[in-house]
Amino acid sequence: MALDTPDLSGRTAFVTGTTRGIGKEIALALADAGCNVVSTGKTVDDSDSDLDGTIYETADACEERGVEALALQVNLRDADRVAEAAEEAIDHFGEVDIVVNNASAIQLASVEEMPANRFDLVTDVNVRGTYVTSRAFVPHLKAIGGGHILTNAPPIDVTSAPGKAAYAWSKMGMAFV
């Protein structure tokens, strides 16, 4: 059964990790529903990357759907930049009432094989990044009388994940932020 697309006209969403993949699809689906989009991520130029996609390309694709979009470069490991980006988005649109924590770092490796610095990256982006992004918007959402903070994390499953424990821990952390 297909769900009806909600009418999100006049709403604005701040979406992390929109350069490609699920984040880009979330941004485009929001735009299709009439929602303005703040496209965020680290990639502003993909010419030196093996992966295609930039925050600007996603913002342009949203605007082609008839909404306003703003591209902001954000590294979720930088809490000050996250807070600045939240303020920029609020200043630009006047109101941001949807926050989508989508950005994620992934490395599927066993505890034995994953170096500590990679574990730090995965938890810094997935858990701490979700926290600092959500925290940056809480005062604004309170001031406007509410809104939505959504986190793109899988359902909690505490069964064994051989070879994936560190990543599974970080995604579980995202779900509880």
C-alpha distance (Angstrom), angle and dihedral (degrees) to the residues before:
residue distance angle dihedral
M1 . . .
A2 3.79 . .
L3 3.77 119.4 .
D4 3.77 120.6 -130.0
T5 3.79 114.1 -109.6
P6 3.80 107.9 -110.9
D7 3.78 119.9 -127.0
L8 3.79 104.6 -113.5
S9 3.80 95.7 169.1
G10 3.78 111.1 150.0
R11 3.81 92.8 19.6
T12 3.80 125.6 112.7
A13 3.80 127.5 -150.5
F14 3.80 128.1 -161.7
V15 3.81 106.0 -152.9
T16 3.80 124.3 -172.7
G17 3.78 121.6 -146.4
T18 3.81 100.1 20.2
T19 3.80 100.2 150.8
R20 3.81 94.4 98.2
G21 3.77 145.4 -24.0
I22 3.78 123.1 25.1
G23 3.81 93.8 -8.3
K24 3.78 92.5 55.9
E25 3.81 90.7 47.0
I26 3.82 90.7 50.3
A27 3.82 90.5 50.9
L28 3.81 92.0 48.8
A29 3.81 92.7 46.7
L30 3.80 90.1 51.3
A31 3.82 89.7 49.5
D32 3.81 90.0 49.2
A33 3.80 86.7 55.6
G34 3.82 90.8 53.4
C35 3.82 97.2 -101.4
N36 3.79 121.4 142.4
V37 3.79 110.7 -124.6
V38 3.78 135.9 -144.4
S39 3.81 103.4 -156.6
T40 3.80 111.1 -154.8
G41 3.76 137.0 178.1
K42 3.77 142.6 106.3
T43 3.80 99.7 -91.8
V44 3.79 115.3 91.4
D45 3.82 96.6 148.1
D46 3.79 121.2 31.4
S47 3.82 96.7 -175.6
D48 3.82 91.4 102.1
S49 3.79 95.1 41.8
D50 3.78 135.0 87.9
L51 3.80 87.1 -141.0
D52 3.79 124.7 74.0
G53 3.78 122.6 -134.7
T54 3.79 142.3 68.0
I55 3.77 136.0 -159.5
Y56 3.81 87.7 -110.4
E57 3.80 93.8 55.2
T58 3.80 90.1 51.6
A59 3.82 92.0 47.2
D60 3.82 90.3 49.9
A61 3.82 91.1 49.6
C62 3.81 89.3 51.4
E63 3.80 91.8 50.4
E64 3.81 89.5 50.3
R65 3.81 84.9 62.5
G66 3.81 90.2 59.5
V67 3.80 102.7 -99.8
E68 3.77 132.2 108.5
A69 3.79 117.0 -103.2
L70 3.77 135.5 -172.7
A71 3.81 123.8 -162.2
L72 3.80 116.1 -149.1
Q73 3.78 124.9 178.9
V74 3.79 108.4 -132.4
N75 3.78 133.2 170.1
L76 3.81 106.0 -161.0
R77 3.78 89.9 -149.9
D78 3.83 87.9 69.4
A79 3.81 106.9 73.3
D80 3.80 92.9 -174.5
R81 3.82 91.3 54.7
V82 3.80 91.0 48.0
A83 3.81 90.0 53.6
E84 3.83 90.9 46.7
A85 3.81 91.1 49.9
A86 3.80 90.9 50.2
E87 3.81 89.8 53.2
E88 3.83 91.7 45.7
A89 3.80 90.6 52.3
I90 3.81 92.9 47.1
D91 3.81 91.8 46.5
H92 3.81 91.6 48.4
F93 3.81 98.1 47.1
G94 3.81 100.6 23.9
E95 3.78 89.9 -130.4
V96 3.79 138.2 32.9
D97 3.79 111.7 -167.7
I98 3.80 102.1 166.5
V99 3.80 124.1 57.7
V100 3.80 118.1 -175.5
N101 3.80 116.9 -166.7
N102 3.77 100.8 -157.9
A103 3.82 107.5 135.4
S104 3.75 112.7 110.2
A105 3.78 139.5 173.0
I106 3.77 115.0 -144.4
Q107 3.75 134.3 -162.5
L108 3.76 118.0 155.7
A109 3.78 104.9 -155.6
S110 3.75 136.8 127.4
V111 3.78 119.5 -101.4
E112 3.78 88.0 -106.7
E113 3.81 93.4 52.8
M114 3.82 101.2 39.8
P115 3.81 113.7 88.2
A116 3.79 115.8 -134.0
N117 3.81 92.8 -114.7
R118 3.84 90.7 57.7
F119 3.81 90.0 47.9
D120 3.82 87.7 51.7
L121 3.82 90.3 52.2
V122 3.81 93.3 49.0
T123 3.80 94.1 47.9
D124 3.82 93.8 39.7
V125 3.80 92.1 55.5
N126 3.80 101.0 33.4
V127 3.80 102.3 38.6
R128 3.80 107.6 17.1
G129 3.82 92.9 36.5
T130 3.80 90.6 53.9
Y131 3.80 89.5 48.2
V132 3.82 97.2 48.5
T133 3.81 92.4 44.7
S134 3.80 92.8 49.7
R135 3.80 91.7 44.0
A136 3.82 91.7 50.7
F137 3.81 90.5 60.3
V138 3.82 102.3 39.0
P139 3.85 96.2 89.0
H140 3.81 90.9 48.2
L141 3.80 93.6 46.9
K142 3.81 90.0 49.8
A143 3.81 90.4 49.2
I144 3.82 92.9 52.5
G145 3.79 93.0 46.0
G146 3.80 98.7 -103.9
G147 3.74 143.7 -41.0
H148 3.77 138.1 175.2
I149 3.79 133.0 -72.1
L150 3.79 110.0 -169.1
T151 3.79 126.2 -175.8
N152 3.77 123.4 -157.7
A153 3.80 99.9 -139.5
P154 3.79 129.8 131.7
P155 3.79 121.9 -105.4
I156 3.78 112.7 -80.5
D157 3.79 110.8 -92.0
V158 3.77 117.8 169.1
T159 3.77 95.7 -172.3
S160 3.76 119.4 117.4
A161 3.80 119.9 -70.0
P162 3.80 104.0 -170.6
G163 3.78 111.1 -155.3
K164 3.79 92.5 5.9
A165 3.80 104.4 68.5
A166 3.80 99.1 118.7
Y167 3.81 93.2 48.6
A168 3.82 91.4 44.1
W169 3.82 90.1 51.8
S170 3.80 91.0 52.4
K171 3.82 93.3 49.1
M172 3.80 89.7 48.2
G173 3.79 87.8 52.0
M174 3.82 89.8 53.1
A175 3.78 89.9 53.9
F176 3.79 92.6 55.5
V177 3.82 99.5 44.7
